[in-house]
């Protein structure tokens, strides 16, 4: 799995889940529960993970949707 976005914003997470899910890309949202418990403070952001094999496609879809600024740097 590769982390592509880290954010405390539940609306953004929902939008990304919907976007990638409709494209058939599996999404795992890590730390959703701790983020909710801690009132979404920045110290506990949610992390969006996708399979490594789908990361390039997921990044492209997110950028095409106008959300490219939210992407984490690519691993080299």
TORVOBA-277532 format. One record per atom (N, C-alpha, C): residue in one letter; chain; x, y, z negated; atom name. Coordinates in nm, 3 decimals, always signed. Example, Ala and Ser with C-alpha at 12.3 -4.5 7.8 and 13.67 -1.06 7.14 Angstrom:
2
type, mol, px, py, pz, atom
A, A, +1.319, -0.569, -0.780, N .
A, A, +1.230, -0.450, -0.780, CA .
A, A, +1.320, -0.330, -0.780, C .
S, A, +1.285, -0.225, -0.708, N .
S, A, +1.367, -0.106, -0.714, CA .
S, A, +1.290, +0.003, -0.787, C .
! end
This chain:
76
type, mol, px, py, pz, atom
X, A, +0.085, -0.118, +0.000, N .
X, A, +0.000, +0.000, +0.000, CA .
X, A, +0.089, +0.124, +0.000, C .
X, A, +0.040, +0.226, +0.066, N .
X, A, +0.113, +0.352, +0.073, CA .
X, A, +0.024, +0.466, +0.025, C .
X, A, +0.079, +0.547, -0.064, N .
X, A, +0.006, +0.664, -0.113, CA .
X, A, +0.011, +0.773, -0.007, C .
X, A, -0.107, +0.821, +0.034, N .
X, A, -0.109, +0.925, +0.136, CA .
X, A, -0.160, +1.059, +0.083, C .
X, A, -0.238, +1.056, -0.025, N .
X, A, -0.290, +1.180, -0.084, CA .
X, A, -0.292, +1.165, -0.236, C .
X, A, -0.262, +1.275, -0.304, N .
X, A, -0.272, +1.283, -0.450, CA .
X, A, -0.346, +1.412, -0.482, C .
X, A, -0.460, +1.400, -0.550, N .
X, A, -0.542, +1.519, -0.577, CA .
X, A, -0.634, +1.499, -0.697, C .
X, A, -0.668, +1.605, -0.768, N .
X, A, -0.768, +1.596, -0.874, CA .
X, A, -0.910, +1.624, -0.821, C .
X, A, -0.923, +1.652, -0.692, N .
X, A, -1.049, +1.695, -0.630, CA .
X, A, -1.137, +1.576, -0.589, C .
X, A, -1.245, +1.549, -0.662, N .
X, A, -1.330, +1.433, -0.630, CA .
X, A, -1.403, +1.447, -0.496, C .
X, A, -1.429, +1.571, -0.453, N .
X, A, -1.496, +1.592, -0.325, CA .
X, A, -1.402, +1.553, -0.210, C .
X, A, -1.277, +1.592, -0.221, N .
X, A, -1.177, +1.554, -0.121, CA .
X, A, -1.162, +1.402, -0.116, C .
X, A, -1.155, +1.339, -0.231, N .
X, A, -1.141, +1.194, -0.236, CA .
X, A, -1.259, +1.127, -0.167, C .
X, A, -1.378, +1.173, -0.194, N .
X, A, -1.497, +1.117, -0.132, CA .
X, A, -1.494, +1.135, +0.020, C .
X, A, -1.454, +1.251, +0.065, N .
X, A, -1.446, +1.279, +0.209, CA .
X, A, -1.345, +1.187, +0.277, C .
X, A, -1.230, +1.169, +0.214, N .
X, A, -1.126, +1.082, +0.272, CA .
X, A, -1.172, +0.938, +0.272, C .
X, A, -1.235, +0.894, +0.164, N .
X, A, -1.288, +0.757, +0.159, CA .
X, A, -1.387, +0.734, +0.273, C .
X, A, -1.475, +0.829, +0.296, N .
X, A, -1.575, +0.817, +0.401, CA .
X, A, -1.510, +0.817, +0.539, C .
X, A, -1.418, +0.909, +0.562, N .
X, A, -1.349, +0.920, +0.690, CA .
X, A, -1.275, +0.792, +0.724, C .
X, A, -1.194, +0.744, +0.631, N .
X, A, -1.113, +0.626, +0.658, CA .
X, A, -1.198, +0.499, +0.659, C .
X, A, -1.296, +0.492, +0.570, N .
X, A, -1.385, +0.376, +0.567, CA .
X, A, -1.460, +0.359, +0.698, C .
X, A, -1.507, +0.471, +0.755, N .
X, A, -1.580, +0.462, +0.882, CA .
X, A, -1.489, +0.421, +0.997, C .
X, A, -1.359, +0.438, +0.980, N .
X, A, -1.262, +0.395, +1.081, CA .
X, A, -1.212, +0.253, +1.055, C .
X, A, -1.266, +0.189, +0.950, N .
X, A, -1.227, +0.052, +0.919, CA .
X, A, -1.096, +0.039, +0.844, C .
X, A, -1.051, +0.146, +0.783, N .
X, A, -0.927, +0.143, +0.705, CA .
X, A, -0.961, +0.126, +0.558, C .
X, A, -0.903, +0.025, +0.497, N .
X, A, -0.926, -0.001, +0.354, CA .
X, A, -0.863, +0.110, +0.272, C .
X, A, -0.935, +0.154, +0.169, N .
X, A, -0.889, +0.263, +0.083, CA .
X, A, -0.899, +0.218, -0.062, C .
X, A, -0.794, +0.243, -0.137, N .
X, A, -0.797, +0.223, -0.282, CA .
X, A, -0.774, +0.359, -0.346, C .
X, A, -0.859, +0.395, -0.441, N .
X, A, -0.840, +0.520, -0.515, CA .
X, A, -0.788, +0.481, -0.653, C .
X, A, -0.661, +0.506, -0.673, N .
X, A, -0.597, +0.476, -0.801, CA .
X, A, -0.616, +0.593, -0.896, C .
X, A, -0.627, +0.563, -1.022, N .
X, A, -0.636, +0.661, -1.130, CA .
X, A, -0.767, +0.739, -1.132, C .
X, A, -0.869, +0.689, -1.064, N .
X, A, -0.999, +0.759, -1.063, CA .
X, A, -1.056, +0.768, -1.204, C .
X, A, -1.046, +0.660, -1.281, N .
X, A, -1.108, +0.659, -1.414, CA .
X, A, -1.034, +0.746, -1.514, C .
X, A, -0.903, +0.743, -1.513, N .
X, A, -0.828, +0.828, -1.607, CA .
X, A, -0.847, +0.974, -1.571, C .
X, A, -0.857, +1.003, -1.442, N .
X, A, -0.881, +1.140, -1.399, CA .
X, A, -1.017, +1.189, -1.451, C .
X, A, -1.119, +1.103, -1.445, N .
X, A, -1.252, +1.141, -1.493, CA .
X, A, -1.253, +1.157, -1.645, C .
X, A, -1.188, +1.067, -1.714, N .
X, A, -1.184, +1.073, -1.861, CA .
X, A, -1.113, +1.199, -1.909, C .
X, A, -1.008, +1.237, -1.841, N .
X, A, -0.930, +1.353, -1.883, CA .
X, A, -0.978, +1.482, -1.817, C .
X, A, -1.103, +1.484, -1.774, N .
X, A, -1.168, +1.604, -1.718, CA .
X, A, -1.093, +1.662, -1.599, C .
X, A, -1.037, +1.574, -1.519, N .
X, A, -0.971, +1.612, -1.394, CA .
X, A, -0.859, +1.715, -1.411, C .
X, A, -0.786, +1.704, -1.521, N .
X, A, -0.671, +1.792, -1.536, CA .
X, A, -0.564, +1.748, -1.437, C .
X, A, -0.483, +1.839, -1.397, N .
X, A, -0.385, +1.814, -1.291, CA .
X, A, -0.283, +1.707, -1.330, C .
X, A, -0.267, +1.681, -1.458, N .
X, A, -0.170, +1.581, -1.503, CA .
X, A, -0.210, +1.440, -1.460, C .
X, A, -0.337, +1.418, -1.428, N .
X, A, -0.385, +1.285, -1.389, CA .
X, A, -0.463, +1.290, -1.257, C .
X, A, -0.395, +1.320, -1.147, N .
X, A, -0.466, +1.325, -1.019, CA .
X, A, -0.499, +1.185, -0.969, C .
X, A, -0.599, +1.177, -0.883, N .
X, A, -0.632, +1.050, -0.817, CA .
X, A, -0.535, +1.032, -0.701, C .
X, A, -0.505, +0.907, -0.671, N .
X, A, -0.414, +0.877, -0.562, CA .
X, A, -0.488, +0.791, -0.459, C .
X, A, -0.483, +0.831, -0.334, N .
X, A, -0.546, +0.755, -0.227, CA .
X, A, -0.439, +0.669, -0.162, C .
X, A, -0.464, +0.538, -0.163, N .
X, A, -0.371, +0.440, -0.108, CA .
X, A, -0.435, +0.368, +0.010, C .
X, A, -0.355, +0.342, +0.112, N .
X, A, -0.400, +0.264, +0.227, CA .
X, A, -0.295, +0.157, +0.256, C .
X, A, -0.333, +0.050, +0.327, N .
X, A, -0.233, -0.050, +0.365, CA .
X, A, -0.122, +0.015, +0.448, C .
X, A, +0.001, -0.027, +0.425, N .
X, A, +0.115, +0.032, +0.496, CA .
X, A, +0.097, +0.023, +0.647, C .
X, A, +0.038, -0.086, +0.694, N .
X, A, +0.019, -0.104, +0.838, CA .
X, A, -0.081, -0.003, +0.896, C .
X, A, -0.165, +0.055, +0.814, N .
X, A, -0.266, +0.150, +0.861, CA .
X, A, -0.232, +0.295, +0.826, C .
X, A, -0.118, +0.317, +0.763, N .
X, A, -0.084, +0.451, +0.713, CA .
X, A, -0.070, +0.554, +0.825, C .
X, A, -0.007, +0.519, +0.934, N .
X, A, +0.011, +0.616, +1.044, CA .
X, A, -0.125, +0.655, +1.101, C .
X, A, -0.210, +0.557, +1.123, N .
X, A, -0.344, +0.584, +1.176, CA .
X, A, -0.425, +0.669, +1.078, C .
X, A, -0.417, +0.635, +0.949, N .
X, A, -0.490, +0.710, +0.847, CA .
X, A, -0.443, +0.855, +0.843, C .
X, A, -0.314, +0.876, +0.848, N .
X, A, -0.259, +1.012, +0.848, CA .
X, A, -0.307, +1.091, +0.969, C .
X, A, -0.310, +1.026, +1.085, N .
X, A, -0.355, +1.092, +1.207, CA .
X, A, -0.502, +1.134, +1.195, C .
X, A, -0.586, +1.043, +1.145, N .
X, A, -0.728, +1.074, +1.128, CA .
X, A, -0.750, +1.190, +1.032, C .
X, A, -0.676, +1.189, +0.924, N .
X, A, -0.688, +1.296, +0.824, CA .
X, A, -0.644, +1.430, +0.883, C .
X, A, -0.534, +1.430, +0.956, N .
X, A, -0.486, +1.553, +1.020, CA .
X, A, -0.587, +1.603, +1.123, C .
X, A, -0.643, +1.511, +1.203, N .
X, A, -0.741, +1.550, +1.305, CA .
X, A, -0.869, +1.606, +1.242, C .
X, A, -0.898, +1.565, +1.118, N .
X, A, -1.016, +1.616, +1.047, CA .
X, A, -0.989, +1.752, +0.981, C .
X, A, -0.867, +1.804, +0.999, N .
X, A, -0.833, +1.934, +0.943, CA .
X, A, -0.787, +1.930, +0.799, C .
X, A, -0.753, +1.810, +0.750, N .
X, A, -0.710, +1.795, +0.611, CA .
X, A, -0.562, +1.758, +0.598, C .
X, A, -0.487, +1.783, +0.702, N .
X, A, -0.346, +1.745, +0.705, CA .
X, A, -0.261, +1.808, +0.595, C .
X, A, -0.302, +1.925, +0.546, N .
X, A, -0.226, +1.990, +0.439, CA .
X, A, -0.230, +1.911, +0.309, C .
X, A, -0.326, +1.821, +0.296, N .
X, A, -0.342, +1.742, +0.174, CA .
X, A, -0.251, +1.619, +0.171, C .
X, A, -0.192, +1.583, +0.285, N .
X, A, -0.113, +1.461, +0.295, CA .
X, A, +0.018, +1.470, +0.217, C .
X, A, +0.056, +1.360, +0.156, N .
X, A, +0.185, +1.348, +0.089, CA .
X, A, +0.293, +1.334, +0.197, C .
X, A, +0.415, +1.369, +0.169, N .
X, A, +0.522, +1.350, +0.267, CA .
X, A, +0.535, +1.201, +0.303, C .
X, A, +0.568, +1.175, +0.428, N .
X, A, +0.586, +1.037, +0.472, CA .
X, A, +0.713, +0.980, +0.413, C .
X, A, +0.709, +0.851, +0.384, N .
X, A, +0.829, +0.782, +0.337, CA .
X, A, +0.916, +0.751, +0.458, C .
X, A, +1.045, +0.772, +0.442, N .
X, A, +1.135, +0.744, +0.554, CA .
X, A, +1.218, +0.623, +0.529, C .
! end
